[in-house]
């Protein structure tokens, strides 16, 4: 057909037409069947060149797909947030093309875009090798450079199944059989190569660009089930341009250098072993870091009028049935059988039901509210062994948990106060950027729409009260209420979702918690779950990687090391050690019979912030030579002066600002 064009206001063209509404409010009228590419060209040649795909009535479409009805339309370009996912999806197809061209007989299965990249799973008898990645990547660059045209076809289900079975693509045929009958079976061609896909895709492979790289090979089971055949998964990353790709690869290098597991070994902080899968053995230095962080949080919550409690580790299964967690969360629970009592005890995965039990002891009055109840609770959750990752994902952890019991009228203020506390802690711990998301009602939930409206409005109001912006995270609230999610950004730009403030109208109802209102009636309290760090273990992992082990002095497990050059200085070194310890500084004395250069290297590897070097001259003059971690320069200072400097710098930020 000839290229459609806008219809004049007097309706000179008497053909079926569609009205296209653009994001700026303007509308254009075209002959029915107009494509997105033609709409972009009508708007302007620059947009036509930059266009990658469309958003039509909220759904992503190919530029070549005809528009048959009136529509809200937005052109997606490389600058838009959606561009990365589209680039990665197309690159996954090019990966599959390259593999099948280089290794005939390989079956393709699925190849989605993921965070920072994409992967594709392949069925092949012979394993891929790291050398194969270079060959595949080179072939991918050839395919992109060839700028092969892309087209979409819709096939009858039976035809699609027969076709893929006929060419030996049995996994694709199985996928098609499972597609709901009311959905189209769309096939995308890139040149002559084709794949089952819902799309959308670019008009040609050249639109992808050359900013991609294959990263690794891994095993994967068909449809994630270990009973199914094992496949080979190739991971890759793709970006808008070479600059973004290089920046990402640099972040990966930095992340590897900052890996908390490696730094944890170097600093002798912790270890993990097979006899306690997913649980942490804290070494003295690591536990000092743990206790320092815990003490800091305790001071913060004490000033915020929290009361601290301690609840049992084991609860009867009946409590979890009452709370609803048994039905929603059973697969993550560790269960202990008690034979002589014929009951099941659950190792608690969270603290909240225990806190409700404390609230229920005795008759509560509205005058007592709010009650802010905190606990460093030891929790255990089953995580598959393949998902465990150092401190970042464990089975046993300590939650810096709190639950705030208040009246509905108090809820916005309490949510705002808890949020302000979270921001304050993150800032003092060295995180300058914190983003907030409001996770709203999921599809499966309890409670009326009216209750959810009130809860979501209260959380939004809490953000307004403290002057922080937020983005919506639709449908990602928990079944019992909406939540605020606090995501901090670390030193190399990675995001970590840690803190939460969430509304719960489930547990007070299920456990019959109530208070006496001002009018004498019995009412249900509103319950807010509040976590600042999330878990001590994971947050310490984040801190290690954020600081690359080079903690601010107040957090460092060993703040200063005292190393002697000659044994004649040993008595003075012991005196210096005692002086520092008396001032509350965490010092380490090194009077070993090693050369000073060796001692410097060892304490640098252990990330000790300050090293005091003592020789005969220092002992005679009661001075110290001080060297800061990461610097070759050193100062000679009087002992009293350096002690005062260290004491000042080692003061925790909450105490320094008090």
N, C-alpha and C positions, 0 to 999 in steps of 0.2 A: 504494500500500500504506500501511497505517497505520504510524505511527512505532514502530520496534522499541524495546524497553527491556530492561534487564538481567533475566536469568532468575534466579529465586530459587534458593537452594541446594538445595531439595528437588525441583527440576526440575518445577515446577508447569506450565510452558508446554511442551507436548510438540511442538515444532516444530524443524526442523533449525536448529542454532545454531553459532556460531563463538565461540572464546575469543580475546579481545583482551588481549595483554600490554602494559602501559604501562611507560615508562622507570623508574618508581620501584619496579618489581617487582610491582605490583598487577595482578590480572587481572579482566576483566569478561566476562560472557557475554551475547551478543546473538543475536537471530534472524538467520539467514544473509541476506545482502543489506543489512546495516546500512551506512549511509554514514558517512564521517568526521565530517560535521556532526552527525549524531545521536550518535556516540560523544562528541564534544566537549560536546554539550548534556548528556549523561548525567553527565559528569565535573563540570560546573558551568557556570552561565550566563555567568560572566566569560570562561571559556575559549572557549565557543561564540561569543561576540561577537568575541574577538580572533583566532580561528582563520583562517588564510589557506589552508593546504594541509596535507597529511599526508605523513609518511614511513611507508610500509608495507613491512615486511621489507627496509628499506634503499633502497626506491624511492619517489620523490616521486609523490603521487597528488592528484587533485582531491578536494575535500571531498564532492562529490556522487557520487563513484564508489562503487558497491556493493562490499562486502567479502564474498567468498564462502567463504573458508577461514580457519582460525586464523592469527593474524598478530601480529607485533611492531609496535606502532604508536606514533608520536610526532606530536603536533600541532605544526605550525609556525606561529608567530605573528610579528608584526612585529619582535619583539625578537631573533629568531633570525638567525644569520648567513646562512642560505639565503634570508631574506626579500628581500634586495636583488635577487638574481638573478631571483626570481619577479616582483617588482614591475617590473623592467626588461623581462622577457619579455612580460608583459601590456601594458606601455606600448608596446612595439614593435608589437603587434597593433593597438592604438588608433591609432598613427601610420598604419599601413596603411589602417585604416578611414577616417580623416580624409582621407588623400590620395585614395582612390578616390571619396569623396563629393564632394570639391571638384574633382577632375580626372577625370571619367569617361573610361574607356578605358585608364587606366593599369594595367599589369599588375604584380602583386606577385611577388617571387621568394623571397628568404629574409630573415629579420629576427631575428637572435639577440641575446641579452644579451651584453655585453662588459664589460671592466673599466670601472667608473664610469658605465656607461650601456648603450646599445643602438644598433642601426642597422637600417635596412631598405633593401633594394635594389629599385629600381623600373625598369620598362621603359616609357619615355615618349618620344615624338619631340621634344617641346618641352622645353627645359631648365628645371629649377626655378631660381628666382631667390631671393636673400636675402629679398626682400619676401614671397615665398611662405611662408617659414618662419613668419612671424608669423601668417598666415592659418591655416596647418595647425595650429599650436600652439593657437590659439584654438578651433578645431574639436575638437581633442583634449580640451580642458578641458570643452567641452559634452558630449562622449561620456561622460567620466568622471562628470560631474555627473548625467547621465541614469540612471546606475546600471543599465545594460543587463544582463539576466541572461545567464549563460554556460552552455552545455551541450555535452557531448561525444557524438559519434556515431562508430560504427565502420562503415565502408562496405566493400563488396567492391571489390577493386582495379579491375576493369574499369569498374564504375559510377563510381568516383572519377575515373578517367582521362577517361571520356566526359563527365562533368559539367564538369570544368574546361576540357576542350577546347571544350565547347559554349558556355561563357561567355567564351571568348577568353583564358583563363589558360593559355597554352601552356607557360610555364616550370613551373607547378605540375604539369601533366600529366607533364612530363619527369621531375620529381623523383619522382613516384609510381611511374613505370615502373622507377626505379632502387632503390626500396625492396625489401629482401630479401623473398622470398616468405613467409617464416615470421613476418614482422612485420605487426602490425595497421596499417591505414590509418585513422588517427583524424582526425576533422574537428571543429574547435571553432567553435561559433556564439557570437557576442556580439551579442545581438539577432538580426537577420536576416543580418548580415554573417558570413561564415565563411571559414575558412582551414585548409589542411592543417597539422597540428601534432601533435607527440607529447605536448605538455603538460608538466606540469599548468598549469591556469589557475585564477584566483580565481572565486568563484561569481557575481561581477558586476563590471562595470567600475568601480563606485564604490569597490571595495576598494583600487584602485591609489593613490588620493589625488591631490592636485594638485601634488606636489613634483617636477615635471619641467620640462625646457626643451630645445628643439631648438637644436643648436649649430652645425651646418655642413652643407654640401653637398659631395660629392666624386664623382669618377668611380670606377667599378668594372667589371671584366669579369665576365661570367657565368661562375661557377665558377672565378674567378681566372685564366682563360686568356685571354691577349691575342688569341688567334685567334677568340674568341667575341664576341658583340655587347657593346657597352659599355652599362652601366646607370648609373643615378643613385642615389647612396647618400646618405641623410639620417641624420646622427648626432644622437643626443640623450643627455641624462643624466637619471636618475631616482633619487630617494632616498626614505627613509621619511617624511620630513617637511620642511617649509620650512626649518627650522633647518639640517638636513644639507645641503640644496640650497644655501643661502646660504653655508655654510662651504666647500662644494666650489667654488662660483663665486669665492669670495675666494681660494682656493688657486690657481685658474687665473690670477687677476690677479697674484698674487705670483709664480707660475711664469713669467709673461710678463715681469715686471720682472727676474727673475733669469736669464732665458734666457742661457746661456753664450755663444751666438753674438753677441748684441748687446753683452754686457759685454766679450767678447773684442775686439770692434772698438773699443769706447770705451777700453779699457786698452791697445790695440795689442799684443795677446798673440799672435795667430795669424790665419791666413786659409786658405781652401781655394778651389780653382779647377778649372775644367773640364779643364785639361790634366793634372791628377793627381787624378782622381775618388776621393773617399774617403780622401785622404791629406792630412796636415797640413803647412803651412808655418809653422814656429815662428819668430816674430819675437824680437828680443833679449830683451824683457821676458818674453815667454811662455816662452822657453827657460830663462831664469833661474828661473822658477817650476818648470819641469820639472826642472832640475838640482838645485834645493833639495830637492824631494820625493825625487828619486832618491838624493841624498846621505843624506838622513834614513833611507830604507829600507836603504841600504848599511850604515849604522852599526848599525841594529837587527839585521840578519841577521849581521853580523860578531860582535856580542856573543853571538848565539845559535849560534855555531860552524858557520856555513855557509861553504862554500868557493865562490868565484865562478868561473864558467867562461864561455867564449865558443864557440859552435858556428857552423858555416857557415850561410849563408842559402839556398844551393841544395843539394839532395840528389837523387841519382838516384832515379827512380821506383821502382826495385826496393826501396829502403829502405822506402818507404811501402806497397808491396805486402806486404813482410814484417811490418810493424807492424800491418797490417789497415786503416790509414786510407784506402788507395786504394779499397777496397771500400765503406767506410762514409762517406767524407768527400770523395770525388772532386769533386763539384759545387762545393765551396768552395775548390778549389786552383787557383792560377795555375801554368801549365805552360810551360816554355821548351824549344823544340826545339833540339838541337845536331846540325846536319846532318853535320858531318865525323865525328862519333862515333856517329851513328845511335842516339841515346838521347834520352830525355826527362828534363829536370831540373825538379824541383818547387820552387817558392819556398815555404819552410817555413811552414805554418800554425800550428805549435806547436813547442815545444822538446824535448819528451820523448824522441823517438827518438834525438836527438843526445846527450842525457845518458846514455842507456843505452850508447851507443858509447864514451863516456869511461869509464864504469864497467867496461866489458869489457876495457880495456887493462891487461893484466897479470893475475896471479892474485890475487884478493882473499881475505883471511882474515876470519873472524868477528870478529877483534880490531879490524879497521878500522871495523866497523859500529857505529853508523849513520854513513853518509856523507850529509851534507846539501849538495846541489849546487844552486847558484842561478845564474840568468842573467837579465839584462835583455835578452831576446831579441827581435830585430826579426822580426815575423811578418806574414804577408799572407794574407787570406782574401777570397774573392769574396763580396760582398754585393750583391744587386740594387740598382741605383741608387735605386729608389723607397724603399728601406728605410734609406738613409744619413741620418744626422742629426747634423751638426756633429761634435763630439768623441765623442758618445755611441755612434755606430755608424759605424765606418770600415772601410776595406779594409787599411790599413797601420797597425800599432800595435806598441807595445813591451810585452811581457808581463813582469811582475815574477814570474818563474816559479821554482819550485824543485822538486826531486825528491829524496826521502829514501829511501835504500836501507838497509834494516834487516832484522833477523831477524823472524819472525812474533811472537816473544815481545816484541820491542821495539815492535811496531806501536802498541799502545794508548798507551804513554808518548809516542811520537813524535807521534802524532795529537793528544794532549793538549797537548804542548809547542807544536806549530804553531798550534793553536787559541788558546792563551793569548797567543801572539805577535800573532795577528790582532786579538784583543780589545784588546791593549795599544796597538797602532798606531791603531786606530780611535778609542780614547779620547783619545790625544794629538793626533789630527787634528781633534778637536772633535765626535765623534759619540757621544752618550751612550746611544742605544738601538741594540742589535744583537740580531737574532733569528737563531736557528739552526734549520735544517731538516736532517733526515737523509733523504736521497734513497735509496730502496731499489731492489732489483733490478727492472729492466725486463723486459718479456715476452721481448724478443729480447736474449739475452746469451750470454756464454761462461762456462765454469767450472761446477763442480758446485754443487749446493745447499749442500753441506757447506762449501765455500770461501766462498760468499756469506754463510752463517750466521756464519762466523767473522769475516768482514770487517765485516759490519753490527754484530755484537756489539762488535767492537773500537772502532768509531766511537762507539757509544753509551757504551761504557766511558770513552772519552776525554772526552766531555761530563761524565760523572759525576765524573771525576777533577778537573776544574777547576770543578765546581759550577755548570754552566750547564744550563738546561733546553733542550729541543729539541722540535720537532714533527716528525711523520713526513710525508714527501713520497713516498707509495707509487708505485713504478714509475718514478720520475724519475731513478734512477741512470743512469750511462752503461753501455754494453754490457760494459765491462771491469771494472766495480766500483762499489760504492756511494760516496756522497760526503756531506760536510757542506757546506751552503751557508750563507754568512754574509750576512745582509741588514741593511743599516744604514738608519736613518731620518733624513732631513735636516731642516733647520730649519723647513720648512713641511709636514712630515708625509709626504713621499713616500718610498717604499722603493726601495732600490737593492741588487740582489744583486751582490756584488763578490767576496769571498773564497771560496775552496774548499779543502777537504782531502779528497782522494779516493783510494781504494785501487785499485791496478792490479795484477792478477795476469796480465794479458795480455802486456804488453811484455817483462817478464823471461823469460817462457816462449817467446815468439816469437823473441826475439833470443838465446836461450840464455845469458842472464846467470846467473852462479852465483858462489858463494863457498865456501871450504873451511870446513866446520863444525868444531866442537871435537873431534869424533870422527874427523876426517879425511875425512869424506864430502863430496861436492859437493851443495850445496843451492841452490835458487832464493831470491834475496832478495825480500822484500816491498817494493813500491814505492809511495810516497805522493806524489801530486801536490799541491803547495801553492802557492796564489796568495793574496797579501794584497790588493793593489789590483785585481788582475784584468788591467787594462791601464792604462798610464800615461795614455794619452789620455782614456779614458772617465772615469777617476777624477779627473783634473784638471777635466773638465767637471762632474762631481758637486761637487767642491770649489768651483768658481766659483759654482755655483747655490746651494750650501749657505750660503756666506758672502756671496752677492750681490756678489762681487768685493772685499768688505771683509775681506781676509785678516788673520789674526793677524800681528803684526809679523814674526815669524821666517819666515813663508811669503811675505810680500809681495815681488813682484819689485823694486819700488822702495819702500824703507822710509821715506824722508824726502826731501822736496823743500826746497830752499833758494831762497827768492825775495826779491829786493831791491825796495825801494820807490823808491830813488833810485840813480843810478849811482855816487854817492859811496861807497856801501856795497859796491860790487863787489869791491874788494880783500879786505875782511873776509869777504865771502861765499865767496871762493875759499879763504881760510884755514879757514873753518868746514867747507867741503867736504872739504878735505884731512885735517882732523882726524877727521871722521866716517869717511872712507874708510880711514884708518890703523887704525881700531878695527874694521874689517870690516863696517861698515854700508853698505848699498846706497843711495847718495844720488844725487840729481839736482840739478844747479845750473841755476837759471833767472835769468839776468841780462839777459834780453831787454828790449827797449825797449817794454814793455807796461805798462799800468796795473796796480796790485796787485790790484784787484778781478777783472780778467780772469785774472791768474795764479792766484788762489784758485779761480775757477770751473774752470779747466782742470785743475788738480791734483786737485780734488774729483771731477771727471768721470773722471779716471784712477784714482780710488780709492787715492791715495797716503795711507797711514795718518797721517803727520805732515807738517805744513808749518811751516818755520821762516821767519819774516818778519823781514827785516833792513832797518833804516833808519840814518840818521846816528847817532841816540842809541845804538842797539845796537852800532854799530861803535865808538863812543867808549868805551862801558862794557864791551865784550866780553860782551854778553848776547845773548839771542835771544828773540823773541816766538814761542811755540810754540802751534800750533793743531792739535787732533786732528780727524781726518775725522769729519764729522757734527755737529760742535759749532761754535757761533759764538764761544764763549769762548776767550780766549787768556791764557797766563801769560808773564810776563817772568822769565827765569831766567838764571843765569850759564852760560856755555858749558860749563864743566867739569861742572856739575851735570846739564845736559840730556844730555850725551854719556853719562854713567854710567847715567842712567835708560834711555836708548835701548838701550845695550848690554845691560843686564839684561833688558829686555823682549824684545829680539831674539834671546835665547839659545834655541835649539831645545829643546823639552820633554825630549827624551831626554838632552841634555847637562846641562840644568838639574837633572835628577833623579839624575844619575849620582853 
